Amino acid sequence: MSTLNHLPKFVEVVEVGPRDGLQNEANPVPVAVKVDLIDRLSAAGLPNVEAAAFVSPKWVPQMAGSSEVMAGIRRRPGTVYSALVPNMKGMEAALAAGVGEVVVFSAASEAFAQKNINCSIAESIERFRPVAEAAKSAGVKLRGSISVALGCPYQGAVEPSAVAEVVRRMADLGCDCIDIADTIGVGTPGAVQAVFEASAAAFPMDKLAGHFHDTYGQALANILAALQMGVASFHSSVAGLGGCPYAKGATGNVATEDVLYLLHGLGIDTGVNLRAVVEAGDFITRAINRPNNSRAGKALLAKWAAEQGEPACAA
Ligand SMILES: CC(C)(COP(=O)([O-])OP(=O)([O-])OC[C@H]1O[C@@H](n2cnc3c(N)ncnc32)[C@H](O)[C@@H]1OP(=O)([O-])[O-])[C@@H](O)C(=O)NCCC(=O)NCCSC(=O)C[C@@](C)(O)CC(=O)[O-]
């Protein structure tokens, strides 16, 4: 029997473009452009839009306007607006801005934790403890994110057991869901299944999420491999925007349009309007003068242009 018969019927697609996708831009992206993008993505039906990061502006200048972004968006009922929070200073700003989900983020390697958040993995967990307590008191969802779960640009190989240990620590914090992130996009399907299998020993599989960058072109294959394990939440970035400031050479997340095309083709419901996401991808790539890195997005734009009798655009 086909292994495609036992996939989840519904998958949550978490849109991280406004944060992960734009955090690495060399030129400042105006708040109004970010707000417009977020509003288009929520209107497309994406259930969770990672809209902001309340991190130090000295470390990631692009995220400096996060409070203004959160104040400017048109809140769509049912959409969760999530934001990265590294410490209590960020948590105070996130709560004041009315985020619906806070994301505490650490790493599966000590070297990456030091580069990204200037502390050890154990110190990061202690830093997150009051953040987690504040999230619970405020009734805000808590997500944990684990970078470099499939390989680290500083350390190299990362063992699944090391990832599972951070999953366990994040579970102890009370995280509602936990992301397994392939920050530099080096993972392949077998390695992805090994990491999810090890992680699921510490936290329920259906509360784990896959966050894949597409540096080596493996992201869709990795999503399919994770789907086959029962993972039902994936992160993606409209038009494949992005890269990580502390992982040189890493490309963007897998494109949301490509993920939706895959999932819908497999008969999996997402509740998201692919056309509206493709149009949002076209909007943001024009607004910041970037190539559109979504294969499905470019193909559909060309198809729709041809249907209108317009010349195809080779964006
Ligand atoms: C964690 C820190 C703050 C430690 O940074 P630090 O320098 O060790 O912190 P500190 O406590 O010593 O504070 C230094 C200064 O920063 C300020 N500060 C301190 N905290 C905040 C805050 N929250 N908001 C605003 N300002 C803050 C603080 O007030 C102080 O200001 P000063 O007195 O010098 O004027 C820093 O390392 C940081 O902000 N790192 C964030 C790095 C980051 O955002 N990386 C990208 C996101 S992670 C990612 O992309 C991976 C992910 C999630 O997508 C998954 C994947 O693919 O891997």
The ligand as an ORCA input file, in Angstrom:
! r2SCAN-3c Opt
* xyz -5 1
  C      19.359     37.468     23.208
  C      20.069     38.793     23.057
  C      19.148     39.929     23.445
  C      21.261     38.753     23.989
  O      22.112     39.846     23.675
  P      23.113     40.460     24.764
  O      23.906     41.511     24.062
  O      23.837     39.328     25.413
  O      22.029     41.055     25.781
  P      22.135     41.994     27.019
  O      21.088     41.511     27.968
  O      23.552     42.098     27.488
  O      21.677     43.401     26.425
  C      22.470     44.131     25.510
  C      21.644     45.295     24.978
  O      20.538     44.801     24.226
  C      19.312     45.257     24.806
  N      18.321     44.188     24.724
  C      18.414     42.982     25.312
  N      17.329     42.264     24.999
  C      16.548     43.042     24.235
  C      15.288     42.838     23.627
  N      14.633     41.690     23.753
  N      14.755     43.837     22.909
  C      15.419     45.009     22.772
  N      16.628     45.262     23.317
  C      17.172     44.276     24.053
  C      19.666     45.608     26.243
  O      18.743     46.521     26.770
  C      21.045     46.181     26.078
  O      20.941     47.489     25.556
  P      22.001     48.630     25.952
  O      21.952     48.722     27.435
  O      23.339     48.132     25.419
  O      21.491     49.841     25.232
  C      20.589     38.997     21.600
  O      21.553     38.030     21.346
  C      19.496     38.893     20.584
  O      18.592     39.725     20.531
  N      19.582     37.869     19.733
  C      18.543     37.634     18.714
  C      19.178     37.061     17.492
  C      18.129     36.814     16.451
  O      17.050     37.416     16.462
  N      18.452     35.919     15.488
  C      17.565     35.624     14.408
  C      16.332     34.922     14.843
  S      16.565     33.215     15.219
  C      16.330     32.449     13.716
  O      16.200     33.093     12.704
  C      16.229     30.970     13.714
  C      14.804     30.454     13.523
  C      13.924     30.775     14.727
  O      14.197     31.042     12.381
  C      14.840     28.940     13.333
  C      15.938     28.490     12.356
  O      15.743     28.514     11.135
  O      17.007     28.153     12.864
*
